Structure formats: structure tokens, C-alpha cells
Amino acid sequence: MDPVKDKLVRRTAMVASVTAAYFLLTADYGAQPNALDPDMGGEEVTECPIRSLK
């Protein structure tokens, strides 16, 4: 295959793969958050249990 065509095919395949991955990660599955949403439910900070042992 011509090197220019080969380069074009490789770049097109790479862009298509990245685009497909982006759409799969951000797909709307309903009320569930998707992979790119920030984690808003972080763990709660609790008191150190060692203090209560004194």
C-alpha cells in the first residue's frame, strides 16, 4: 500500500477508536452516573478510634 494511504488509514482508525471509546464511556445508561462524572459521594471522614482508647 502507498505510504501516504497507509498513514491515512492508521490515523482514521485511531481517531475512530478514540471516538468510539469516548461515546461508550459517556453513554447515557439512565440515572446511573457514567465513567467521566466526578465522584461526588466521597468517603466520610471519621474520628480517629485511637483517641477513644485513652
N, C-alpha and C positions, 0 to 999 in steps of 0.2 A: 504494500500500500504506500502511496505517496506520503512522505513525512509530514507535510502540511495537513493532509486529511487525517492522518493518524493523531496528530496533536489536537485537531478539532474534535475528533471523536472522543478522545480521552477527556478533554475539558468538558464536553457536553455530558458525558457520563458522570463526571464528578459533580457538576452542578445539579444534575438530575438526582443524584444520590443524596446530596445535602438538602435539596428542596423536599424530597420525599421524607427524609428523617425529620425535618422541621415540622411538616404537616402531621406526621404521625405523633410527634411529641406534643403538639398543641391541639390535637383533635378534641372536639367537644364531646365528651362522654357523659354529659348531663351535669348533675350537681357536684360531681367529684372534681377536685382540683386537678389540673394537668401537671406535667413534669416541670414546666417552666414557671409555675406560680411560686411566689415566695412562701416559705413556711411560716405562717403566722401563729401557729399553735405552740410555739416553743415550750420547752420544759420549764416547769415552775421551780423557782429557787426555794429550797427548804433550809431550815436552820441546821446547823452542824450538830449531829447527835452526840458528839463527844462532849459538848458543853453541858448536856443534860446528865452526864455520868458523874460530874463533880459533886 
